[in-house]
């Protein structure tokens, strides 16, 4: 029962994070694909691990995808929009 509840909470958090991310980008007037690559990679990490858990595919392949997406997400942080106060 607990894994089902945690999976549902993760899906709700993912949908909420995508909505908030898109609203903030629209409010700041940020356009382009390069500045959204970091959030895409981080959301794909959560989706990859959730799918690996659901389909019992935990192993070196899912770990490799997770580490690769984490490295890509860190690399693309240089394209994030800097907020000036």
mmCIF file of the C-alpha atoms, coordinates in Angstrom:
data_MODEL
# 
_entry.id   MODEL 
# 
loop_
_atom_site.group_PDB 
_atom_site.id 
_atom_site.type_symbol 
_atom_site.label_atom_id 
_atom_site.label_alt_id 
_atom_site.label_comp_id 
_atom_site.label_asym_id 
_atom_site.label_entity_id 
_atom_site.label_seq_id 
_atom_site.pdbx_PDB_ins_code 
_atom_site.Cartn_x 
_atom_site.Cartn_y 
_atom_site.Cartn_z 
_atom_site.occupancy 
_atom_site.B_iso_or_equiv 
_atom_site.pdbx_formal_charge 
_atom_site.auth_seq_id 
_atom_site.auth_comp_id 
_atom_site.auth_asym_id 
_atom_site.auth_atom_id 
_atom_site.pdbx_PDB_model_num 
ATOM 1  C CA . UNK A 1 1  ? 0.000  0.000  0.000   1.00 0.00 ? 1  UNK A CA 1 
ATOM 2  C CA . UNK A 1 2  ? 2.821  2.415  0.853   1.00 0.00 ? 2  UNK A CA 1 
ATOM 3  C CA . UNK A 1 3  ? 4.546  2.109  -2.573  1.00 0.00 ? 3  UNK A CA 1 
ATOM 4  C CA . UNK A 1 4  ? 1.286  2.979  -4.318  1.00 0.00 ? 4  UNK A CA 1 
ATOM 5  C CA . UNK A 1 5  ? 0.799  6.074  -2.159  1.00 0.00 ? 5  UNK A CA 1 
ATOM 6  C CA . UNK A 1 6  ? 4.397  7.175  -2.712  1.00 0.00 ? 6  UNK A CA 1 
ATOM 7  C CA . UNK A 1 7  ? 4.076  6.673  -6.473  1.00 0.00 ? 7  UNK A CA 1 
ATOM 8  C CA . UNK A 1 8  ? 0.919  8.782  -6.566  1.00 0.00 ? 8  UNK A CA 1 
ATOM 9  C CA . UNK A 1 9  ? 2.598  11.515 -4.498  1.00 0.00 ? 9  UNK A CA 1 
ATOM 10 C CA . UNK A 1 10 ? 5.580  11.508 -6.859  1.00 0.00 ? 10 UNK A CA 1 
ATOM 11 C CA . UNK A 1 11 ? 3.329  11.848 -9.904  1.00 0.00 ? 11 UNK A CA 1 
ATOM 12 C CA . UNK A 1 12 ? 1.446  14.735 -8.287  1.00 0.00 ? 12 UNK A CA 1 
ATOM 13 C CA . UNK A 1 13 ? 4.747  16.435 -7.395  1.00 0.00 ? 13 UNK A CA 1 
ATOM 14 C CA . UNK A 1 14 ? 6.026  16.000 -10.961 1.00 0.00 ? 14 UNK A CA 1 
ATOM 15 C CA . UNK A 1 15 ? 2.911  17.524 -12.505 1.00 0.00 ? 15 UNK A CA 1 
ATOM 16 C CA . UNK A 1 16 ? 2.996  20.391 -10.011 1.00 0.00 ? 16 UNK A CA 1 
ATOM 17 C CA . UNK A 1 17 ? 6.683  21.078 -10.649 1.00 0.00 ? 17 UNK A CA 1 
ATOM 18 C CA . UNK A 1 18 ? 6.167  21.207 -14.424 1.00 0.00 ? 18 UNK A CA 1 
ATOM 19 C CA . UNK A 1 19 ? 3.244  23.633 -14.047 1.00 0.00 ? 19 UNK A CA 1 
ATOM 20 C CA . UNK A 1 20 ? 5.188  25.910 -11.689 1.00 0.00 ? 20 UNK A CA 1 
ATOM 21 C CA . UNK A 1 21 ? 8.268  25.792 -13.926 1.00 0.00 ? 21 UNK A CA 1 
ATOM 22 C CA . UNK A 1 22 ? 6.282  26.799 -17.007 1.00 0.00 ? 22 UNK A CA 1 
ATOM 23 C CA . UNK A 1 23 ? 4.510  29.607 -15.152 1.00 0.00 ? 23 UNK A CA 1 
ATOM 24 C CA . UNK A 1 24 ? 7.791  31.033 -13.837 1.00 0.00 ? 24 UNK A CA 1 
ATOM 25 C CA . UNK A 1 25 ? 9.371  30.880 -17.293 1.00 0.00 ? 25 UNK A CA 1 
ATOM 26 C CA . UNK A 1 26 ? 6.390  32.694 -18.789 1.00 0.00 ? 26 UNK A CA 1 
ATOM 27 C CA . UNK A 1 27 ? 6.405  35.331 -16.045 1.00 0.00 ? 27 UNK A CA 1 
ATOM 28 C CA . UNK A 1 28 ? 10.144 35.956 -16.479 1.00 0.00 ? 28 UNK A CA 1 
ATOM 29 C CA . UNK A 1 29 ? 9.826  36.044 -20.259 1.00 0.00 ? 29 UNK A CA 1 
ATOM 30 C CA . UNK A 1 30 ? 12.412 33.310 -20.733 1.00 0.00 ? 30 UNK A CA 1 
ATOM 31 C CA . UNK A 1 31 ? 12.331 31.542 -24.076 1.00 0.00 ? 31 UNK A CA 1 
ATOM 32 C CA . UNK A 1 32 ? 14.489 28.965 -25.759 1.00 0.00 ? 32 UNK A CA 1 
ATOM 33 C CA . UNK A 1 33 ? 15.214 25.311 -25.262 1.00 0.00 ? 33 UNK A CA 1 
ATOM 34 C CA . UNK A 1 34 ? 18.624 25.590 -23.604 1.00 0.00 ? 34 UNK A CA 1 
ATOM 35 C CA . UNK A 1 35 ? 17.306 27.113 -20.399 1.00 0.00 ? 35 UNK A CA 1 
ATOM 36 C CA . UNK A 1 36 ? 14.720 24.374 -19.907 1.00 0.00 ? 36 UNK A CA 1 
ATOM 37 C CA . UNK A 1 37 ? 17.108 21.444 -20.372 1.00 0.00 ? 37 UNK A CA 1 
ATOM 38 C CA . UNK A 1 38 ? 18.142 21.290 -16.696 1.00 0.00 ? 38 UNK A CA 1 
ATOM 39 C CA . UNK A 1 39 ? 14.559 20.976 -15.380 1.00 0.00 ? 39 UNK A CA 1 
ATOM 40 C CA . UNK A 1 40 ? 13.780 18.440 -18.111 1.00 0.00 ? 40 UNK A CA 1 
ATOM 41 C CA . UNK A 1 41 ? 16.750 16.299 -17.091 1.00 0.00 ? 41 UNK A CA 1 
ATOM 42 C CA . UNK A 1 42 ? 15.832 16.466 -13.409 1.00 0.00 ? 42 UNK A CA 1 
ATOM 43 C CA . UNK A 1 43 ? 12.220 15.518 -14.109 1.00 0.00 ? 43 UNK A CA 1 
ATOM 44 C CA . UNK A 1 44 ? 13.384 12.665 -16.338 1.00 0.00 ? 44 UNK A CA 1 
ATOM 45 C CA . UNK A 1 45 ? 15.452 11.331 -13.424 1.00 0.00 ? 45 UNK A CA 1 
ATOM 46 C CA . UNK A 1 46 ? 12.308 11.053 -11.321 1.00 0.00 ? 46 UNK A CA 1 
ATOM 47 C CA . UNK A 1 47 ? 10.350 9.473  -14.184 1.00 0.00 ? 47 UNK A CA 1 
ATOM 48 C CA . UNK A 1 48 ? 13.145 6.989  -14.928 1.00 0.00 ? 48 UNK A CA 1 
ATOM 49 C CA . UNK A 1 49 ? 13.386 5.862  -11.325 1.00 0.00 ? 49 UNK A CA 1 
ATOM 50 C CA . UNK A 1 50 ? 9.626  5.597  -10.976 1.00 0.00 ? 50 UNK A CA 1 
ATOM 51 C CA . UNK A 1 51 ? 9.343  3.462  -14.114 1.00 0.00 ? 51 UNK A CA 1 
ATOM 52 C CA . UNK A 1 52 ? 12.284 1.331  -13.003 1.00 0.00 ? 52 UNK A CA 1 
ATOM 53 C CA . UNK A 1 53 ? 10.525 0.722  -9.697  1.00 0.00 ? 53 UNK A CA 1 
ATOM 54 C CA . UNK A 1 54 ? 7.157  -0.043 -11.295 1.00 0.00 ? 54 UNK A CA 1 
ATOM 55 C CA . UNK A 1 55 ? 8.549  -2.502 -13.823 1.00 0.00 ? 55 UNK A CA 1 
ATOM 56 C CA . UNK A 1 56 ? 11.116 -4.015 -11.447 1.00 0.00 ? 56 UNK A CA 1 
ATOM 57 C CA . UNK A 1 57 ? 13.972 -2.816 -13.633 1.00 0.00 ? 57 UNK A CA 1 
ATOM 58 C CA . UNK A 1 58 ? 16.241 -1.570 -10.874 1.00 0.00 ? 58 UNK A CA 1 
ATOM 59 C CA . UNK A 1 59 ? 19.824 -2.201 -11.800 1.00 0.00 ? 59 UNK A CA 1 
ATOM 60 C CA . UNK A 1 60 ? 22.874 -0.885 -13.548 1.00 0.00 ? 60 UNK A CA 1 
ATOM 61 C CA . UNK A 1 61 ? 20.919 0.331  -16.579 1.00 0.00 ? 61 UNK A CA 1 
ATOM 62 C CA . UNK A 1 62 ? 18.586 2.579  -14.592 1.00 0.00 ? 62 UNK A CA 1 
ATOM 63 C CA . UNK A 1 63 ? 21.501 3.809  -12.496 1.00 0.00 ? 63 UNK A CA 1 
ATOM 64 C CA . UNK A 1 64 ? 23.452 4.665  -15.654 1.00 0.00 ? 64 UNK A CA 1 
ATOM 65 C CA . UNK A 1 65 ? 20.515 6.620  -17.068 1.00 0.00 ? 65 UNK A CA 1 
ATOM 66 C CA . UNK A 1 66 ? 20.101 8.461  -13.764 1.00 0.00 ? 66 UNK A CA 1 
ATOM 67 C CA . UNK A 1 67 ? 23.777 9.410  -13.548 1.00 0.00 ? 67 UNK A CA 1 
ATOM 68 C CA . UNK A 1 68 ? 23.853 10.443 -17.203 1.00 0.00 ? 68 UNK A CA 1 
ATOM 69 C CA . UNK A 1 69 ? 20.805 12.684 -16.769 1.00 0.00 ? 69 UNK A CA 1 
ATOM 70 C CA . UNK A 1 70 ? 22.278 14.171 -13.591 1.00 0.00 ? 70 UNK A CA 1 
ATOM 71 C CA . UNK A 1 71 ? 25.517 15.041 -15.396 1.00 0.00 ? 71 UNK A CA 1 
ATOM 72 C CA . UNK A 1 72 ? 23.567 16.540 -18.317 1.00 0.00 ? 72 UNK A CA 1 
ATOM 73 C CA . UNK A 1 73 ? 21.399 18.551 -15.920 1.00 0.00 ? 73 UNK A CA 1 
ATOM 74 C CA . UNK A 1 74 ? 24.480 19.898 -14.165 1.00 0.00 ? 74 UNK A CA 1 
ATOM 75 C CA . UNK A 1 75 ? 26.103 20.774 -17.494 1.00 0.00 ? 75 UNK A CA 1 
ATOM 76 C CA . UNK A 1 76 ? 23.100 22.738 -18.746 1.00 0.00 ? 76 UNK A CA 1 
ATOM 77 C CA . UNK A 1 77 ? 22.875 24.887 -15.595 1.00 0.00 ? 77 UNK A CA 1 
ATOM 78 C CA . UNK A 1 78 ? 25.126 27.390 -17.343 1.00 0.00 ? 78 UNK A CA 1 
ATOM 79 C CA . UNK A 1 79 ? 22.215 28.246 -19.633 1.00 0.00 ? 79 UNK A CA 1 
ATOM 80 C CA . UNK A 1 80 ? 19.754 29.012 -16.824 1.00 0.00 ? 80 UNK A CA 1 
ATOM 81 C CA . UNK A 1 81 ? 18.359 32.525 -16.714 1.00 0.00 ? 81 UNK A CA 1 
ATOM 82 C CA . UNK A 1 82 ? 19.999 34.628 -13.992 1.00 0.00 ? 82 UNK A CA 1 
ATOM 83 C CA . UNK A 1 83 ? 17.541 36.484 -11.789 1.00 0.00 ? 83 UNK A CA 1 
ATOM 84 C CA . UNK A 1 84 ? 18.530 40.066 -11.069 1.00 0.00 ? 84 UNK A CA 1 
ATOM 85 C CA . UNK A 1 85 ? 17.005 41.890 -8.127  1.00 0.00 ? 85 UNK A CA 1 
# 
